[in-house]
């Protein structure tokens, strides 16, 4: 019976969202989440399936830089003039700021909107137009920024972006990284 339910969830998720090319999870990663006991709703949230492709095509409605008081009173701290917090506190800081933590696609969209290529380190570092663009949008070159997107293979981690070289990676949610928030639809 459990196998039939697993298969049904996988078929439903893959049918709704195609090959998952715009999701954070492969089919095998979805199977791992099912084996760990996650529900269809939790899997959709973790894998970003509810976003479909529209998230890739539009930019976040409005970027928000948390105030220093909002940052520090909600578990964060200022580092080089920017709010830095662990992943859970970053979510709280964004909520208190009237927004939410952006997903990985919204952060990648900043890179591509500035003429950069995601994970193309050397190309982006040497491109003065790209370097100027993301800074004008309020992002720093000195550290990674949290996304709301959970790393599927280890849900104790989440995805990050370093704008200086457009590098994406996942890391433990307990570490402190920069926080920028968005206001608008997801």
KOLVOZA-706617 format. One record per residue: residue in one letter; x, y, z of N, C-alpha, C in turn. Coordinates in steps of 0.1 Angstrom, whole numbers, plus 5000, padded with zeros to 4 digits. Layout:
<nodes>
aXYZXYZXYZ
...
</nodes>
This chain:
<nodes>
x500849885000500050005000500950135000
x501950135009502850245009503550274996
x503950164989504550184976503550244966
x502350204966501350264957501150414960
x501150454973501050594977502250664972
x503450614974504650674969504650694954
x504250594947504150604932503150704928
x502050714935500950804932501450954934
x502250974945502751114947503751144937
x504651054933505651084923504951114910
x504051034906503351054893502651184893
x501951214904501251344905502151464904
x503251454911504251574911504851584898
x505251474892505951484879504951524868
x503751474868502751514858502451664859
x502251714871501951854873503151944869
x504351904871505451994869506451934859
x506051854850506951804839508151724844
x509251754839510451684842511151744855
x510551844861511051914873512251994870
x512452044857513552124854513552254861
x512452294866512352424873512152394888
x512452274892512252244907513652224913
x513752224926514952194933515252054935
x514451954930514551814933514451734920
x515251624920515151524909514151424914
x513851334905512851224909513451144920
x514751114920515351034931515251104944
x515451234944515451314956513951324961
x512951324953511651314957511351184964
x511851074958511750944965512350944979
x513551004980514151014993513251085003
x512651194999511851265008510551185012
x510051115002508851025005509250915015
x510450855013510950755023511150815037
x511550945038511651005051510351045057
x509251025050507951055056507351185053
x507951265044507451395040506151385033
x505151475035503851475028504051535014
x503051525006503051584992503251734994
x502551805003502651945005504051985009
x504651905018505951935023506951925011
x506851815004507751794992507551904982
x506351944979506152054970506852184975
x506752214988507452324993508952314993
x509452204997510952184997511452194983
x510752134974511352124960510952244952
x510152334957509852454950508952424938
x508152324938507352284927506152374925
x505752444936504552534934504852654926
x506152684924506452804917506252794902
x506452674897506452644882507452734876
x507252764863508252834856508152984857
x506953034861506753184862507753254871
x508253184881509253244890510553284883
x510953194873512153224865511953344856
x510753374852510553474842510353614848
x510153624861509853764866510753784878
x511053904880511853944892511053964904
x511553954916510853974928510254114927
x509054134933508354254932509154374938
x509754354950510554464956511554404966
x512854444964513854404973513854484986
x514054424997514054495010515354465017
x515954575022517154555031516654575045
x516854475053516354485067517154595074
x516354675083517054775091517954715101
x518954785106519854735116519054695129
x518054775132517354735145516454615143
x515854595131515054475128516054355128
x517154375122518154265121518554215135
x519054315143519654275156518654235166
x517354285165516354245175515754105171
x516054045160515553925156516553815153
x517653825160518753715160519853745150
x519753855142520853885133521853975139
x522854005131523854105134524454175122
x524954295124525454365112526954315110
x527254285097528554245093528854325080
x529854405081530254495070529054575065
x528254615074527054705071525854625066
x525854495066524754415061524254325072
x522954295071522354205081522854065078
x523353995088523753855087523053775098
x522553665094521853575103521853435099
x521453345108521253205103519953195095
x519653085089518553075080517253095087
x517053035098515753055106515553195110
x516553265115516453405119516253495106
x516853455095516653525083515253535079
x514553415080513153415077512353505086
x512653505099511953595108512153735105
x513453775102513853905099513053955087
x512953875077512253915064510753925067
x510153845075508753855079508453985086
x509354015096509154135104509354265095
x510254245085510454355075509354375065
x508354285066507254295056507454225043
x508354125044508554045032508853905035
x509653835026509953695028511353675023
x512053565027513353535021513153485007
x513953534998513753504983514153354981
x513553294971513953154967515153164958
x515753054956517053054948516853104934
x515653084928515453134915515453284914
x514853354924514853494925516253554926
x517053484934518453534935519253514922
x519053394916519653374903519253474892
x517953514893517453614884518253744885
x518653784896519453904898520753884889
x521353774890522553744883522353754868
x521353694863521053694848520553834844
x519753894852519354034848520454134847
x521554104854522754194854523754144843
x523354054835524154004824525153894828
x525053844840525953744845525453604841
x526353504843525953364841526153294854
x525053224858525053154871526253054871
x527053054882528152964884529252974874
x529453094868530453114858531453214864
x532153164874533053244883533953344876
x534853304867535853394861535153494852
x534253454844533553544835532853654842
x532253634853531453734860532453824868
x533453774874534453854882535053954873
x535353924860536054014851535054104843
x533754104847532754184839532354304848
x532954424845532654534853531154574853
x530454554841529054584840528254494850
x528554364850527854274860528154314874
x529454344877529854384891529154504896
x528954604887528254724890526754704892
x526154624884524754604883524254544897
x524754434901524254374913524454464925
x525554534925525754634936524754744936
x524354794925523254894923521954844929
x521754714928520554644933520554624948
x521754664954521854654969522454534974
x523154454966523854334971525354364972
x525954294981527354304984528154194978
x529454214976530354114970530954034980
x530854064993531754005003531253875009
x529953835007529553715014528353655006
x527953535010526753465004525453525010
x524353515002523053555006522153425007
x521353415018520453305020519253315010
x518853195006517553174999516653095008
x515353095004514453015012514452865008
x515152834997515152704991516052604999
x515352505004516052405012516852305003
x517952265007518752165000518152025002
x517651964992516851844993517551724999
x518751704995519551584999519851595014
x519851715020520051725034519251855039
x518051835044517151945047517652025059
x518851995064519452085074520252195067
x520252195054520952295046519952375037
x520452485032519652565022520652625012
x520052675001520852734990521252874992
x522452914988523053044989523553094976
x523653224975524353284963525353384967
x526553374961527553474962527653554949
x527253684950527053764937528353794931
x529453814938530753854932531053764920
x530953634922531253544911530053454907
x528953484911527653424908527653274913
x528353244923528453104928527253074936
x526652954933525552904942526052774949
x525652764961525952644969524952624980
x525052514987524152494998525052485010
x524552515022525252505034524352495046
x524852465057524052445069523252565073
x522052545077521152655081521552735094
x522452665101522952725114523952835112
x524652845100525652945097524953075095
x525753185096525253325094525753365080
x524753415072525053475059524153595058
x524353675047523653795045522153765042
x521353865046519853855044519353975036
x518753945025517954045017516553975016
x515554055016514154005016513454065003
x512353995000511454044989510054064994
x509454154988507954174991507254144978
x506254064978505554024966505253874966
x504653834955504253694953505453604952
x505253474955506253374952505853284941
</nodes>
